[in-house]
Amino acid sequence: GYCYGGFLIEATEDIEGVTTISTWFQNNTEIETFDELERFTGVTSLSDYAFSGCTNLQKVAIKNIASFGHSVFRQCSSLVQDIYAPNLTSMGILCFLNSGITSFVAPLLKAIPGYSASESTFMKCTNLVKVETPILESIGNYVFSGCASLSDFSLPESLTTLGNGALYNCTALSYD
């Protein structure tokens, strides 16, 4: 069997039945990689705070995930990887606040929620260079605030809402 977050999963059938990862791993500073989502083929959702505070998490596989709750990778400062989320259609606030991600590609995502001038979805992701969301319709308040390395991002034609301070202190962006 497999043990995840203190829960023993006895058989492959049990793994296939898991659809959501909740807070089993929150604030676990020992996790460095989490490729187990490759085994959990039925998982389509990461609940609020799923990996929040996992400060040593460096790599996670998320290709099947359609929904991120809020604060999923918040404070994952060692998560220095490209995030490719081909099935992601919704995400909660503060998902990547202060994380180390370098790029974010989500071809099906239509909205990135904002929050406040002190906390927001990608706020202070200082390693974030690229964002690719071709059908995005809405960017909330302060979403990319403080993403000083963000240089590869174009506002899609589908965008109808750009929140206050959404690109505040994105000093590497050029505006054409």
Solvent accessible surface area in square Angstrom, and as a share of the most:
residue,aa,sasa,rsa
1,G,83,0.80
2,Y,83,0.31
3,C,88,0.53
4,Y,14,0.05
5,G,37,0.36
6,G,69,0.67
7,F,108,0.45
8,L,110,0.55
9,I,13,0.07
10,E,111,0.50
11,A,40,0.31
12,T,83,0.48
13,E,126,0.56
14,D,68,0.35
15,I,8,0.04
16,E,100,0.45
17,G,56,0.54
18,V,24,0.14
19,T,79,0.46
20,T,53,0.31
21,I,1,0.00
22,S,41,0.26
23,T,66,0.38
24,W,66,0.23
25,F,11,0.05
26,Q,66,0.29
27,N,95,0.49
28,N,54,0.28
29,T,70,0.41
30,E,152,0.68
31,I,22,0.11
32,E,95,0.42
33,T,74,0.43
34,F,6,0.03
35,D,58,0.30
36,E,44,0.20
37,L,8,0.04
38,E,80,0.36
39,R,116,0.42
40,F,1,0.00
41,T,86,0.50
42,G,24,0.23
43,V,1,0.01
44,T,66,0.38
45,S,28,0.18
46,L,0,0.00
47,S,32,0.21
48,D,57,0.29
49,Y,74,0.28
50,A,0,0.00
51,F,0,0.00
52,S,9,0.06
53,G,11,0.11
54,C,0,0.00
55,T,55,0.32
56,N,64,0.33
57,L,0,0.00
58,Q,90,0.40
59,K,102,0.43
60,V,3,0.02
61,A,18,0.14
62,I,8,0.04
63,K,105,0.45
64,N,48,0.25
65,I,2,0.01
66,A,32,0.25
67,S,36,0.23
68,F,4,0.02
69,G,16,0.16
70,H,51,0.23
71,S,0,0.00
72,V,0,0.00
73,F,0,0.00
74,R,47,0.17
75,Q,70,0.31
76,C,0,0.00
77,S,66,0.43
78,S,36,0.23
79,L,0,0.00
80,V,84,0.48
81,Q,34,0.15
82,D,92,0.48
83,I,1,0.00
84,Y,123,0.47
85,A,0,0.00
86,P,30,0.19
87,N,61,0.31
88,L,0,0.00
89,T,76,0.44
90,S,54,0.35
91,M,16,0.07
92,G,18,0.17
93,I,45,0.23
94,L,9,0.04
95,C,0,0.00
96,F,0,0.00
97,L,5,0.03
98,N,45,0.23
99,S,5,0.03
100,G,3,0.03
101,I,0,0.00
102,T,34,0.20
103,S,11,0.07
104,F,0,0.00
105,V,23,0.13
106,A,0,0.00
107,P,41,0.26
108,L,84,0.42
109,L,0,0.00
110,K,100,0.42
111,A,48,0.37
112,I,1,0.00
113,P,39,0.24
114,G,18,0.18
115,Y,115,0.44
116,S,39,0.25
117,A,69,0.54
118,S,79,0.51
119,E,47,0.21
120,S,0,0.00
121,T,0,0.00
122,F,0,0.00
123,M,5,0.02
124,K,104,0.44
125,C,0,0.00
126,T,79,0.46
127,N,60,0.31
128,L,0,0.00
129,V,65,0.37
130,K,67,0.28
131,V,6,0.03
132,E,77,0.34
133,T,6,0.04
134,P,71,0.45
135,I,67,0.34
136,L,0,0.00
137,E,73,0.33
138,S,33,0.22
139,I,0,0.00
140,G,16,0.15
141,N,59,0.30
142,Y,56,0.21
143,V,0,0.00
144,F,0,0.00
145,S,9,0.06
146,G,19,0.18
147,C,0,0.00
148,A,45,0.35
149,S,42,0.27
150,L,0,0.00
151,S,59,0.38
152,D,76,0.40
153,F,22,0.09
154,S,93,0.60
155,L,83,0.41
156,P,22,0.14
157,E,183,0.82
158,S,42,0.27
159,L,33,0.17
160,T,118,0.68
161,T,68,0.40
162,L,85,0.42
163,G,14,0.14
164,N,106,0.54
165,G,30,0.29
166,A,3,0.03
167,L,28,0.14
168,Y,131,0.50
169,N,80,0.41
170,C,6,0.03
171,T,106,0.62
172,A,46,0.36
173,L,20,0.10
174,S,89,0.57
175,Y,153,0.58
176,D,184,0.96
